[in-house]
Amino acid sequence: MSLGILYVVATPIGHLGDLSERAKEVLSQVPMVAAEDTRRTRQLLHHLGCRPRVVSYHAHSDPGRITMLLGILEDGSDVALVTDAGTPGISDPGGELIRSAREAGARVVPIPGPSAVAAALSASGMSGDRYLFLGFLPRRGTERRRLLDQVGASLWTVILFEAPPRVLGLFKDLERVIGRDRRVVVARELTKLHEEIRADTLGGHLAYWAERNLRGEFTLVIAGGTGPEAAVGQTAAEVTDLRAAVRRMLDKGLSTKEATARVTTECGIPRNEAYRLVMECRKHLSS
């Protein structure tokens, strides 16, 4: 007997009209739906007139839930994986089930559709050629600081998610790494009745949202940086240390070519950025 198919089905992030015809067809045919939020998913299925069995699968599910779902696939039945809104596996625990199903030999079929990441980026006007998606940052600790520094160091557009009670705290933490003048687009309640998409500097957002009743999930699209820390992919403190190291090289009499080669090799940064830093330090020493 062949294994069943695991369908990874994108569902609306707000407007029900965004559910694709293919997603409707799959949800109407599968005998089992694994849902992050069973209540929301049952409402969607009721709207479609579908009655598959619905089981919960979320970040806090017992490991046995994956075993149970794999057993259904091994019996030859199909399963649809859905998140509470948007595309499964994007800032959601679906990846573990998907990996397990593939390792078991099941076919994994994506049914693409709504995504807050794509929706916010498409309406931001910022570069989407390359972007860094970091989802929800940890609430506190070393990992939060590390990821915030990564936002500050990124040359690419960065996309974050945040919940209403914590969004002002996120703005204030971002201020430390990107300053108040970096351009940010904030998208709230995407595709819903009270959708709001606002472009401003980070400082402007701090002032605006501090006076508002914060509701709905927030998606932040942050312009890539242009400063030296962004150019070399390091924090401002690391760039300061790097400049000091370059100055020591130049004090020892290394040529621009030699210093550039050492910085490129020892620090693992692009040669053109190493050259720019060396020239910046040489100019400072000669002034």
KAFENUR-V877205 format. One record per residue. N is the residue number from 1. RES is the residue in three letters. D_LAST is the distance of its C-alpha to the last C-alpha in whole Angstrom. Layout:
# KAFENUR-V877205
n:res:d_last
N:RES:D_LAST
N:RES:D_LAST
This chain:
# KAFENUR-V877205
n:res:d_last
1:MET:78
2:SER:74
3:LEU:72
4:GLY:71
5:ILE:68
6:LEU:65
7:TYR:64
8:VAL:60
9:VAL:61
10:ALA:59
11:THR:60
12:PRO:59
13:ILE:56
14:GLY:58
15:HIS:60
16:LEU:63
17:GLY:63
18:ASP:60
19:LEU:62
20:SER:63
21:GLU:67
22:ARG:66
23:ALA:65
24:LYS:68
25:GLU:70
26:VAL:69
27:LEU:69
28:SER:73
29:GLN:74
30:VAL:72
31:PRO:74
32:MET:72
33:VAL:68
34:ALA:66
35:ALA:64
36:GLU:61
37:ASP:63
38:THR:67
39:ARG:68
40:ARG:65
41:THR:66
42:ARG:70
43:GLN:69
44:LEU:68
45:LEU:70
46:HIS:73
47:HIS:71
48:LEU:72
49:GLY:75
50:CYS:74
51:ARG:76
52:PRO:74
53:ARG:74
54:VAL:71
55:VAL:69
56:SER:66
57:TYR:63
58:HIS:60
59:ALA:57
60:HIS:60
61:SER:63
62:ASP:65
63:PRO:64
64:GLY:68
65:ARG:67
66:ILE:65
67:THR:68
68:MET:70
69:LEU:68
70:LEU:68
71:GLY:72
72:ILE:73
73:LEU:71
74:GLU:73
75:ASP:76
76:GLY:75
77:SER:74
78:ASP:71
79:VAL:68
80:ALA:66
81:LEU:63
82:VAL:61
83:THR:59
84:ASP:59
85:ALA:57
86:GLY:55
87:THR:55
88:PRO:56
89:GLY:53
90:ILE:50
91:SER:50
92:ASP:53
93:PRO:55
94:GLY:57
95:GLY:55
96:GLU:57
97:LEU:60
98:ILE:59
99:ARG:58
100:SER:61
101:ALA:63
102:ARG:61
103:GLU:62
104:ALA:66
105:GLY:66
106:ALA:66
107:ARG:65
108:VAL:62
109:VAL:62
110:PRO:59
111:ILE:61
112:PRO:57
113:GLY:57
114:PRO:55
115:SER:52
116:ALA:50
117:VAL:47
118:ALA:47
119:ALA:49
120:ALA:46
121:LEU:43
122:SER:45
123:ALA:45
124:SER:42
125:GLY:40
126:MET:38
127:SER:37
128:GLY:40
129:ASP:39
130:ARG:38
131:TYR:38
132:LEU:38
133:PHE:41
134:LEU:41
135:GLY:44
136:PHE:45
137:LEU:42
138:PRO:44
139:ARG:45
140:ARG:43
141:GLY:41
142:THR:39
143:GLU:40
144:ARG:39
145:ARG:36
146:ARG:35
147:LEU:36
148:LEU:34
149:ASP:31
150:GLN:32
151:VAL:33
152:GLY:29
153:ALA:28
154:SER:30
155:LEU:29
156:TRP:33
157:THR:35
158:VAL:37
159:ILE:40
160:LEU:41
161:PHE:45
162:GLU:46
163:ALA:49
164:PRO:49
165:PRO:49
166:ARG:46
167:VAL:44
168:LEU:42
169:GLY:41
170:LEU:40
171:PHE:38
172:LYS:36
173:ASP:35
174:LEU:34
175:GLU:32
176:ARG:30
177:VAL:29
178:ILE:28
179:GLY:28
180:ARG:30
181:ASP:29
182:ARG:30
183:ARG:33
184:VAL:36
185:VAL:40
186:VAL:43
187:ALA:46
188:ARG:49
189:GLU:53
190:LEU:52
191:THR:55
192:LYS:57
193:LEU:59
194:HIS:56
195:GLU:53
196:GLU:50
197:ILE:46
198:ARG:44
199:ALA:40
200:ASP:37
201:THR:34
202:LEU:34
203:GLY:34
204:GLY:37
205:HIS:39
206:LEU:39
207:ALA:40
208:TYR:43
209:TRP:44
210:ALA:44
211:GLU:47
212:ARG:49
213:ASN:52
214:LEU:50
215:ARG:53
216:GLY:53
217:GLU:51
218:PHE:47
219:THR:45
220:LEU:41
221:VAL:39
222:ILE:35
223:ALA:33
224:GLY:31
225:GLY:27
226:THR:24
227:GLY:21
228:PRO:20
229:GLU:23
230:ALA:25
231:ALA:24
232:VAL:24
233:GLY:27
234:GLN:26
235:THR:26
236:ALA:23
237:ALA:23
238:GLU:23
239:VAL:20
240:THR:18
241:ASP:20
242:LEU:19
243:ARG:16
244:ALA:16
245:ALA:18
246:VAL:16
247:ARG:13
248:ARG:16
249:MET:17
250:LEU:14
251:ASP:14
252:LYS:18
253:GLY:17
254:LEU:18
255:SER:17
256:THR:16
257:LYS:20
258:GLU:21
259:ALA:19
260:THR:20
261:ALA:24
262:ARG:24
263:VAL:22
264:THR:25
265:THR:28
266:GLU:27
267:CYS:26
268:GLY:28
269:ILE:26
270:PRO:26
271:ARG:24
272:ASN:23
273:GLU:21
274:ALA:20
275:TYR:18
276:ARG:17
277:LEU:15
278:VAL:14
279:MET:12
280:GLU:11
281:CYS:10
282:ARG:9
283:LYS:6
284:HIS:5
285:LEU:6
286:SER:4
287:SER:0
